[in-house]
């Protein structure tokens, strides 16, 4: 989770999370589970807790018996545990590239898959809700991961994201978090409008930003044909 800055200018011929002609960063290395838990708890306390809470509140409204939920980049499974507590009858799939993280999820019912967000081992339109919390910013190509999340979500289903966000106006907290990412090599801060454009280009529509503050964003989008084929960059309010 968490990475360091990216170029705020749109790429020519389209908008992607990785600018053309620039070497892709290597994907981050997941720290051991115990250290991950400490770092993640600190991040939620300082910056990401409001975005995560807003996203969970929106997700709870989508839950019902049998709804197929993918927790992509599930980590130790904290989000999945809370969703199952809300409705234990959901059909849950937990995915992570790290076998140590999946081992921490053994107590959670559902399918457990080892794999990456850039190449999800799932059929097209096979889930109702695709969730990625603090995981797309760890990818070498976030746009590829977003495309995969939309691909595996059925038409009319939902893609839900929380990620570290690059802000124009930064304070001491933003600087500290960004410095920590660089030092640990643990992620990048993504430009919010670029994430929205990548979602739209992947086929998502009704992209909604949930209310939260700090260097984090929570988005929820529906998988259906967008009303316009062109995505114009714009700045956050």
DODOKE-508579 format. One record per residue (C-alpha): y, z negated, x; residue number from 0. Coordinates in steps of 0.1 Angstrom, whole numbers. Layout:
N
+-------+-------+-------+------+
:    yy :    zz :    xx : gudo :
+-------+-------+-------+------+
:     Y :     Z :     X :  NUM :
...
+-------+-------+-------+------+
This chain:
237
+-------+-------+-------+------+
:    yy :    zz :    xx : gudo :
+-------+-------+-------+------+
:     0 :     0 :     0 :    0 :
:    37 :     5 :     9 :    1 :
:    50 :    31 :    33 :    2 :
:    83 :    41 :    50 :    3 :
:   111 :    67 :    40 :    4 :
:   110 :   104 :    31 :    5 :
:   134 :   132 :    30 :    6 :
:   155 :   130 :    -2 :    7 :
:   162 :   168 :    -3 :    8 :
:   141 :   191 :   -25 :    9 :
:   118 :   215 :    -8 :   10 :
:   126 :   252 :   -12 :   11 :
:   104 :   269 :   -38 :   12 :
:    94 :   237 :   -55 :   13 :
:    95 :   200 :   -52 :   14 :
:    67 :   182 :   -34 :   15 :
:    64 :   147 :   -19 :   16 :
:    57 :   162 :    15 :   17 :
:    83 :   187 :    27 :   18 :
:    70 :   220 :    41 :   19 :
:    72 :   225 :    78 :   20 :
:    70 :   188 :    84 :   21 :
:    38 :   172 :    97 :   22 :
:    21 :   151 :    71 :   23 :
:    19 :   114 :    79 :   24 :
:   -16 :   100 :    84 :   25 :
:   -29 :    79 :    54 :   26 :
:   -24 :    42 :    59 :   27 :
:   -52 :    19 :    70 :   28 :
:   -61 :    -8 :    45 :   29 :
:   -60 :   -42 :    60 :   30 :
:   -89 :   -66 :    57 :   31 :
:   -91 :   -80 :    22 :   32 :
:   -79 :  -115 :    31 :   33 :
:   -48 :  -101 :    49 :   34 :
:   -43 :   -76 :    21 :   35 :
:   -42 :  -104 :    -5 :   36 :
:   -15 :  -123 :    15 :   37 :
:     7 :   -92 :    20 :   38 :
:     3 :   -81 :   -15 :   39 :
:    12 :  -115 :   -30 :   40 :
:    43 :  -116 :    -8 :   41 :
:    53 :   -81 :   -19 :   42 :
:    49 :   -89 :   -56 :   43 :
:    70 :  -120 :   -51 :   44 :
:    98 :  -103 :   -33 :   45 :
:    99 :   -68 :   -48 :   46 :
:    71 :   -54 :   -69 :   47 :
:    63 :   -80 :   -94 :   48 :
:    87 :   -68 :  -121 :   49 :
:    75 :   -32 :  -119 :   50 :
:    38 :   -43 :  -121 :   51 :
:    45 :   -65 :  -151 :   52 :
:    64 :   -37 :  -169 :   53 :
:    35 :   -13 :  -163 :   54 :
:     9 :   -38 :  -175 :   55 :
:    28 :   -45 :  -207 :   56 :
:    29 :    -7 :  -214 :   57 :
:    -8 :    -4 :  -206 :   58 :
:   -18 :   -32 :  -230 :   59 :
:    -4 :   -11 :  -259 :   60 :
:   -28 :    17 :  -250 :   61 :
:   -60 :    -4 :  -249 :   62 :
:   -86 :    -2 :  -276 :   63 :
:  -124 :    -4 :  -277 :   64 :
:  -140 :    25 :  -257 :   65 :
:  -108 :    38 :  -241 :   66 :
:  -117 :    52 :  -207 :   67 :
:   -95 :    37 :  -180 :   68 :
:   -94 :    48 :  -143 :   69 :
:   -80 :    23 :  -118 :   70 :
:   -74 :    46 :   -88 :   71 :
:   -69 :    27 :   -56 :   72 :
:   -81 :    -5 :   -73 :   73 :
:   -80 :   -27 :   -43 :   74 :
:   -96 :   -61 :   -50 :   75 :
:   -94 :   -53 :   -88 :   76 :
:   -66 :   -77 :   -99 :   77 :
:   -51 :   -52 :  -124 :   78 :
:   -86 :   -43 :  -138 :   79 :
:   -94 :   -79 :  -144 :   80 :
:   -63 :   -85 :  -164 :   81 :
:   -69 :   -53 :  -185 :   82 :
:  -104 :   -64 :  -193 :   83 :
:   -91 :   -98 :  -202 :   84 :
:   -69 :   -81 :  -228 :   85 :
:   -98 :   -60 :  -242 :   86 :
:  -133 :   -64 :  -226 :   87 :
:  -146 :   -33 :  -245 :   88 :
:  -127 :    -7 :  -225 :   89 :
:  -147 :    17 :  -204 :   90 :
:  -134 :    10 :  -169 :   91 :
:  -138 :    31 :  -137 :   92 :
:  -127 :    14 :  -104 :   93 :
:  -121 :    37 :   -74 :   94 :
:  -111 :    29 :   -39 :   95 :
:  -117 :    45 :    -5 :   96 :
:  -124 :    11 :    11 :   97 :
:  -160 :    -3 :     5 :   98 :
:  -147 :   -38 :    13 :   99 :
:  -123 :   -36 :   -16 :  100 :
:  -150 :   -23 :   -39 :  101 :
:  -172 :   -52 :   -28 :  102 :
:  -145 :   -75 :   -41 :  103 :
:  -148 :   -59 :   -75 :  104 :
:  -185 :   -65 :   -80 :  105 :
:  -179 :   -90 :  -108 :  106 :
:  -159 :   -64 :  -128 :  107 :
:  -180 :   -44 :  -153 :  108 :
:  -178 :    -6 :  -153 :  109 :
:  -183 :    22 :  -128 :  110 :
:  -175 :    16 :   -92 :  111 :
:  -167 :    47 :   -71 :  112 :
:  -158 :    52 :   -35 :  113 :
:  -134 :    80 :   -30 :  114 :
:   -98 :    91 :   -25 :  115 :
:   -70 :    99 :   -49 :  116 :
:   -64 :   133 :   -33 :  117 :
:  -100 :   144 :   -44 :  118 :
:  -111 :   122 :   -73 :  119 :
:  -149 :   124 :   -79 :  120 :
:  -144 :   128 :  -116 :  121 :
:  -146 :   156 :  -141 :  122 :
:  -114 :   172 :  -155 :  123 :
:  -101 :   155 :  -186 :  124 :
:  -127 :   127 :  -183 :  125 :
:  -104 :    96 :  -188 :  126 :
:   -79 :    85 :  -213 :  127 :
:   -57 :    65 :  -189 :  128 :
:   -53 :    71 :  -152 :  129 :
:   -37 :    42 :  -134 :  130 :
:   -25 :    41 :   -98 :  131 :
:    -7 :     9 :   -88 :  132 :
:     7 :     7 :   -52 :  133 :
:   -16 :    35 :   -41 :  134 :
:     1 :    69 :   -42 :  135 :
:    25 :    58 :   -14 :  136 :
:    -4 :    53 :     9 :  137 :
:   -15 :    89 :     7 :  138 :
:    -7 :   116 :    33 :  139 :
:     1 :   139 :     4 :  140 :
:    12 :   120 :   -27 :  141 :
:    17 :   152 :   -47 :  142 :
:   -20 :   160 :   -43 :  143 :
:   -29 :   125 :   -56 :  144 :
:    -6 :   129 :   -86 :  145 :
:   -21 :   163 :   -94 :  146 :
:   -56 :   147 :   -94 :  147 :
:   -45 :   119 :  -117 :  148 :
:   -32 :   144 :  -142 :  149 :
:   -63 :   166 :  -138 :  150 :
:   -88 :   139 :  -147 :  151 :
:   -67 :   127 :  -177 :  152 :
:   -75 :   142 :  -211 :  153 :
:   -48 :   161 :  -229 :  154 :
:   -28 :   135 :  -248 :  155 :
:   -39 :   108 :  -224 :  156 :
:   -16 :    88 :  -201 :  157 :
:    -9 :    85 :  -163 :  158 :
:     6 :    52 :  -153 :  159 :
:    21 :    45 :  -119 :  160 :
:    38 :    18 :   -99 :  161 :
:    50 :    26 :   -64 :  162 :
:    75 :    16 :   -37 :  163 :
:   107 :    35 :   -43 :  164 :
:   134 :    47 :   -20 :  165 :
:   169 :    37 :   -32 :  166 :
:   202 :    51 :   -23 :  167 :
:   219 :    17 :   -22 :  168 :
:   199 :    -7 :    -1 :  169 :
:   203 :   -44 :     5 :  170 :
:   187 :   -68 :    29 :  171 :
:   155 :   -69 :     9 :  172 :
:   150 :   -31 :     9 :  173 :
:   156 :   -30 :    46 :  174 :
:   131 :   -58 :    53 :  175 :
:   104 :   -42 :    32 :  176 :
:   110 :    -8 :    48 :  177 :
:   109 :   -23 :    83 :  178 :
:    77 :   -41 :    74 :  179 :
:    61 :    -8 :    63 :  180 :
:    71 :     9 :    95 :  181 :
:    58 :   -19 :   117 :  182 :
:    25 :   -21 :    98 :  183 :
:    21 :    16 :    92 :  184 :
:    11 :     7 :    57 :  185 :
:    29 :    32 :    35 :  186 :
:    61 :    51 :    26 :  187 :
:    88 :    46 :     1 :  188 :
:    88 :    75 :   -24 :  189 :
:   118 :    92 :   -39 :  190 :
:   115 :    86 :   -77 :  191 :
:   129 :   120 :   -89 :  192 :
:   104 :   137 :   -66 :  193 :
:    75 :   118 :   -81 :  194 :
:    86 :   127 :  -116 :  195 :
:    89 :   164 :  -106 :  196 :
:    54 :   163 :   -90 :  197 :
:    40 :   149 :  -122 :  198 :
:    57 :   175 :  -143 :  199 :
:    44 :   203 :  -120 :  200 :
:     9 :   189 :  -124 :  201 :
:    12 :   192 :  -162 :  202 :
:    25 :   158 :  -173 :  203 :
:    53 :   154 :  -198 :  204 :
:    72 :   126 :  -216 :  205 :
:    77 :   110 :  -182 :  206 :
:    92 :    76 :  -189 :  207 :
:   107 :    51 :  -163 :  208 :
:   100 :    15 :  -173 :  209 :
:   127 :   -10 :  -168 :  210 :
:   125 :   -29 :  -134 :  211 :
:   147 :   -37 :  -105 :  212 :
:   143 :   -37 :   -68 :  213 :
:   127 :   -11 :   -44 :  214 :
:    99 :    -3 :   -69 :  215 :
:    94 :    20 :   -99 :  216 :
:    70 :    20 :  -128 :  217 :
:    64 :    53 :  -146 :  218 :
:    42 :    63 :  -175 :  219 :
:    36 :   100 :  -185 :  220 :
:    16 :   119 :  -210 :  221 :
:    -7 :   147 :  -201 :  222 :
:     4 :   176 :  -223 :  223 :
:    21 :   209 :  -216 :  224 :
:    57 :   202 :  -205 :  225 :
:    86 :   216 :  -226 :  226 :
:   101 :   233 :  -196 :  227 :
:    85 :   249 :  -166 :  228 :
:   113 :   241 :  -142 :  229 :
:   119 :   206 :  -128 :  230 :
:   155 :   201 :  -117 :  231 :
:   161 :   173 :   -92 :  232 :
:   185 :   146 :  -104 :  233 :
:   195 :   112 :   -93 :  234 :
:   185 :    80 :  -109 :  235 :
:   210 :    63 :  -131 :  236 :
+-------+-------+-------+------+
